[in-house]
Amino acid sequence: MTRSHVTSHVLDSTLGRPASGVPVLLDRSADGVWMPVASAITDDDGRATSLGPALLSAGTYRVTFDTAAYFEATGQQIFYPSVSVSFVLAEEAEHYHIPLLLSPFAYSTYRGS
C-alpha cells in the first residue's frame, strides 16, 4: 500500500498512549470553499497513513480531527469537539505529516517528518 501524501499521528497525552479510532478528514480550499479530499480513522498506533492520494497538488489544505468521537469512546470529558489544522502544501515532492498531541483541555500540532 502506498503512503498518503498527507499523514497524521494522534497521541493522547493524558492517557500516555496513541489515540486510536479518531476520525480524520482532509479537505482542500478551492476559491475559499473547503472541498473534501479523503477521510481515515487512526489505527491502533494512532496513525492515519491512508489519508488520501499519494500525490496532491500544491494548495491550502485542512485536516480535521473528530476529537468528540474519541473522547466519548474513551470516557473523557469533551472541551474541544474537533480540531482543525490548516496548512499550505507548497512542495509537491515532499511528504506532509501533521501530528496532533491531544488532551481534553489542550492540543498542539507541528509539521512532522
C-alpha positions as CSV (number, residue, x, y, z in Angstrom):
1,M,0.0,0.0,0.0
2,T,1.3,3.5,-0.9
3,R,1.5,6.1,1.9
4,S,-0.6,9.1,1.5
5,H,0.9,12.5,0.7
6,V,-0.5,13.8,4.0
7,T,-0.4,11.6,7.1
8,S,-1.1,12.1,10.8
9,H,-0.3,10.6,14.2
10,V,-2.5,11.4,17.2
11,L,-1.2,10.9,20.7
12,D,-3.3,11.1,23.8
13,S,-1.0,12.9,26.3
14,T,-3.5,12.4,29.2
15,L,-3.5,8.6,28.9
16,G,0.0,8.4,27.6
17,R,-0.8,6.3,24.5
18,P,-1.7,6.6,20.8
19,A,-5.3,7.8,20.1
20,S,-6.8,5.0,18.1
21,G,-10.2,5.4,16.4
22,V,-10.0,9.1,15.7
23,P,-11.9,10.1,12.5
24,V,-9.8,12.4,10.3
25,L,-10.9,14.4,7.3
26,L,-8.7,16.0,4.7
27,D,-10.1,19.0,2.8
28,R,-8.7,21.3,0.1
29,S,-9.5,25.0,-0.2
30,A,-10.9,25.9,-3.6
31,D,-11.7,29.6,-4.0
32,G,-12.3,29.8,-0.3
33,V,-14.6,26.8,-0.1
34,W,-13.4,23.6,1.6
35,M,-13.8,20.6,-0.6
36,P,-13.4,17.0,0.8
37,V,-10.4,15.1,-0.4
38,A,-10.3,12.0,1.8
39,S,-11.0,10.6,5.3
40,A,-9.5,8.0,7.5
41,I,-9.6,6.6,11.1
42,T,-6.5,6.4,13.2
43,D,-5.2,2.8,13.7
44,D,-4.2,1.1,16.9
45,D,-0.9,3.1,16.8
46,G,-2.9,6.4,16.4
47,R,-1.7,6.8,12.8
48,A,-3.6,7.8,9.7
49,T,-1.4,6.8,6.8
50,S,-4.1,6.2,4.2
51,L,-5.5,9.8,4.3
52,G,-5.9,10.5,0.6
53,P,-3.9,10.0,-2.5
54,A,-0.1,9.5,-2.7
55,L,0.2,12.8,-4.6
56,L,-1.6,16.1,-4.2
57,S,-1.2,19.4,-6.0
58,A,0.1,22.5,-4.2
59,G,-2.5,24.4,-2.3
60,T,-4.1,25.1,1.1
61,Y,-5.4,22.0,2.9
62,R,-7.0,21.3,6.3
63,V,-7.1,18.2,8.5
64,T,-10.0,18.0,10.9
65,F,-9.9,15.5,13.8
66,D,-13.2,14.4,15.3
67,T,-12.0,14.5,18.9
68,A,-15.5,14.3,20.3
69,A,-15.9,10.7,18.9
70,Y,-12.5,9.8,20.5
71,F,-13.2,11.4,23.9
72,E,-16.7,9.8,24.0
73,A,-15.2,6.4,23.3
74,T,-12.6,6.7,26.0
75,G,-14.9,8.2,28.6
76,Q,-13.1,11.5,28.8
77,Q,-14.6,14.9,29.1
78,I,-15.1,16.9,25.9
79,F,-14.0,20.5,25.6
80,Y,-12.7,20.6,22.0
81,P,-15.2,18.5,20.0
82,S,-13.0,18.9,16.9
83,V,-9.5,20.2,16.0
84,S,-8.9,21.7,12.5
85,V,-5.4,22.4,11.3
86,S,-5.0,24.3,8.0
87,F,-1.7,24.2,6.2
88,V,-0.1,25.1,2.9
89,L,1.2,22.2,0.8
90,A,3.9,24.1,-1.2
91,E,6.3,21.4,-2.2
92,E,4.5,18.7,-4.2
93,A,7.5,16.3,-3.9
94,E,7.6,16.5,-0.1
95,H,5.7,14.4,2.4
96,Y,3.4,16.3,4.9
97,H,2.9,14.8,8.3
98,I,0.6,16.6,10.8
99,P,0.9,15.1,14.3
100,L,-1.6,16.0,17.0
101,L,-0.9,15.9,20.7
102,L,-4.2,15.7,22.4
103,S,-5.8,16.0,25.9
104,P,-9.3,17.0,26.9
105,F,-8.3,20.6,27.6
106,A,-5.4,21.2,25.3
107,Y,-3.8,20.3,22.0
108,S,-0.7,21.1,20.0
109,T,0.5,20.3,16.5
110,Y,3.6,20.8,14.4
111,R,5.0,19.8,11.0
112,G,6.4,16.3,11.5
113,S,8.5,14.2,9.2
